[in-house]
């Protein structure tokens, strides 16, 4: 595994209706690097967003979808999704404000 820094862990936030409803419970969803661990995700969120304290991290490995182009069948890239739950006294994450 390559040396992954905390700023390489979180790729982008997931903005869906379900993830927006979970924000009321202080749960935030991110696409993360496929090789990172839960401890690395926790550390990255606490370093990138000041004042946040992570309570729990749930992760999901998503397989690539089957795609076909003519007779050639292949797969898209696999990815990993993380749902980060913050503590009650933690600040909210600013990138989700106003969405």
C-alpha positions in Angstrom: 0.0 0.0 0.0 1.3 3.4 -0.9 1.9 6.1 1.7 -1.4 7.9 1.9 -1.6 11.3 3.5 -4.7 12.6 5.2 -5.5 15.0 2.4 -5.6 12.0 -0.1 -8.1 10.0 2.0 -11.3 11.9 1.2 -12.0 12.1 -2.5 -15.4 13.9 -2.5 -18.6 14.2 -0.6 -21.7 12.2 -1.6 -24.6 14.5 -2.2 -27.8 12.4 -2.5 -31.3 12.8 -0.9 -30.5 10.0 1.6 -27.2 11.5 2.6 -28.7 14.9 3.1 -31.4 13.5 5.4 -28.8 11.8 7.4 -27.0 15.1 8.1 -29.8 15.9 10.7 -28.3 13.1 12.7 -24.7 14.4 12.2 -23.9 11.6 9.6 -21.8 12.7 6.6 -21.1 10.6 3.6 -17.8 10.7 1.6 -16.2 8.8 -1.2 -12.8 7.7 0.1 -9.6 6.1 -1.3 -10.2 2.3 -1.6 -7.2 1.3 0.5 -7.7 3.4 3.6 -8.8 2.2 7.0 -11.4 3.5 9.4 -8.8 5.0 11.6 -7.3 6.9 8.7 -10.7 8.2 7.7 -11.3 9.4 11.3 -7.9 11.2 11.4 -8.5 12.8 8.0 -11.9 14.2 8.9 -10.7 15.6 12.2 -7.7 17.3 10.5 -9.4 18.7 7.5 -12.5 20.1 9.3 -11.6 22.1 12.4 -13.7 21.5 15.5 -15.1 18.1 14.4 -14.9 15.0 16.6 -15.7 11.6 15.0 -17.7 9.2 17.0 -18.0 6.3 14.5 -17.0 5.4 10.9 -18.9 2.9 8.7 -17.4 1.9 5.4 -18.7 0.1 2.3 -16.8 -1.3 -0.6 -18.6 -0.8 -3.9 -17.8 -3.1 -6.8 -17.6 -1.6 -10.3 -20.6 -1.8 -12.5 -20.6 -4.0 -15.6 -20.4 -2.0 -18.8 -20.5 -3.2 -22.4 -19.1 -1.5 -25.5 -20.0 -3.6 -28.5 -18.8 -7.2 -27.8 -16.3 -6.1 -25.2 -17.6 -6.5 -21.6 -15.7 -4.7 -18.8 -16.2 -3.1 -15.4 -15.9 0.4 -14.1 -13.6 1.2 -11.2 -14.5 0.0 -7.7 -14.8 2.5 -5.0 -15.3 2.9 -1.2 -17.8 4.9 0.6 -17.6 6.1 4.3 -20.4 7.3 6.6 -18.9 9.4 9.3 -20.9 10.0 12.5 -19.9 13.1 14.6 -20.3 13.5 18.3 -23.1 15.7 19.7 -20.7 18.5 20.8 -18.9 18.5 17.5 -19.1 21.3 14.9 -20.9 20.7 11.6 -18.9 20.3 8.4 -19.1 23.5 6.4 -18.9 22.0 2.9 -22.5 20.7 3.3 -23.9 24.1 4.4 -26.3 25.7 1.9 -26.9 22.5 -0.1 
